Amino acid sequence: HGEEEAKKIKKKLEKWQKRLKKTEEKKEEERSSTPTGSPPNYEPSTPKEDTILLAS
């Protein structure tokens, strides 16, 4: 019965990986369809220290 469990888990894992891949592809599409090439929720990667320095 352990083998059955393993099969079930493997199937779940494969399903999950497929879904993950789809999500990644979708993200890539969205990224490439944005004119600037940056994702919609794009934030400039400023280190926290810099932000603090700029704020002060």
N, C-alpha and C positions, 0 to 999 in steps of 0.2 A: 504493500500500500504506500510505501515511501516513494516508490517509483512514480505512482500516479500523481502524488503531490509534486514531485519534481517536474513532471510533464506540465502540470497546471501552472506552476510558477514560471517555467520557461515560456509558455505561451503568453502569460501575462507580461513578461519581460519584453518579449518580441513586439507585442501590441504597443506597449509603452514606448519602446524605442522608435517604432514607426511613427507614433503620434509626435514624439519629440522631433523627429526628422522633419515632419510636415510643418511643425511650428517654426523650426529653424528656417526652412525654405520660405515660409510666409514672411518671416522677418526680413530675409534677404531681399525678397521682392519689394517689400515696403521701403526698404532702405534704398534700393536702386531706383525706385519710382519717385523718390523725393529729389527735387531739383538739385539741392545742395549736396546730396549724397550722404547726408547725415540723418539718422533716425529722427522721427518727430519729437521724441522726448530727449533730444540732444542737449547735453549740458557741457559747457567748456570744462575740460578736466583741470580745474585749478586746485592745487593743493590747499588744504584747509588753512595752513599758515598764511599763504598769500592772501586768501580771502580776509583773514583777520587783519593782516597788515593793511590791506586796502580800506577796510572798514574803519580802522583807527585814525 
